[in-house]
Amino acid sequence: MTKIYIDEKICTGCGICIEFCPKEVLAYSSQRSSGGIYHACVANMAACTHCHLCELYCPAFVISVEEKEDE
């Protein structure tokens, strides 16, 4: 099972992670954060291929992809 964690308090809403995701797993949130921006969020986790591109391209280092084997 894979989880994608996005620190919404630090996310700048630049959209780089959204643009580089080959499977359209990420999207902009429909609600503004406390900082007044539309941050990235996980929109389609089932499509994730664990490529880690979102994590690698995030300029603010707010995304982490955690892979765990199913128990």
C-alpha positions in Angstrom: 0.0 0.0 0.0 1.3 3.4 -0.9 0.5 6.7 0.7 1.3 10.2 -0.5 1.8 12.8 2.2 1.6 16.5 1.4 2.4 19.1 4.0 -0.4 21.5 3.2 0.9 24.2 5.6 4.1 24.5 3.5 2.8 23.7 0.0 3.1 26.8 -2.2 0.5 25.6 -4.7 3.0 25.9 -7.6 1.5 22.9 -9.4 4.8 21.3 -10.5 3.9 18.0 -8.8 0.5 18.0 -10.6 2.1 18.7 -14.0 4.8 16.0 -13.7 2.5 13.2 -12.4 2.1 10.8 -15.4 -1.1 9.3 -14.0 -2.9 12.5 -12.8 -2.9 11.3 -9.2 -2.6 14.8 -7.9 -4.8 17.9 -8.3 -5.4 21.3 -6.8 -7.5 21.3 -3.6 -11.0 22.7 -4.0 -10.5 24.7 -0.8 -7.9 27.2 0.1 -5.4 26.5 2.8 -4.9 28.7 5.9 -2.3 30.6 3.8 -4.9 31.4 1.2 -3.7 29.1 -1.6 -5.0 26.1 -3.4 -2.5 23.4 -2.5 -1.9 20.1 -4.1 -3.8 17.1 -2.9 -4.2 13.4 -3.8 -7.2 13.1 -6.2 -6.7 9.5 -7.6 -4.5 7.4 -5.4 -5.6 4.2 -7.2 -3.8 5.4 -10.3 -0.5 5.9 -8.5 2.4 3.9 -10.0 4.9 4.8 -7.2 7.2 6.6 -9.6 8.0 9.3 -6.9 8.1 12.1 -9.5 5.9 14.3 -7.4 8.3 13.9 -4.5 11.4 14.5 -6.7 10.1 17.6 -8.5 8.6 19.4 -5.5 10.7 22.5 -5.0 9.5 23.0 -1.4 10.1 19.3 -0.4 6.6 19.0 1.0 5.7 15.6 -0.6 6.7 12.2 0.6 5.7 8.9 -1.0 5.6 6.1 1.5 5.4 2.5 0.2 4.4 -0.3 2.6 3.9 -3.9 1.8 0.4 -5.1 2.5 0.1 -7.2 5.6 
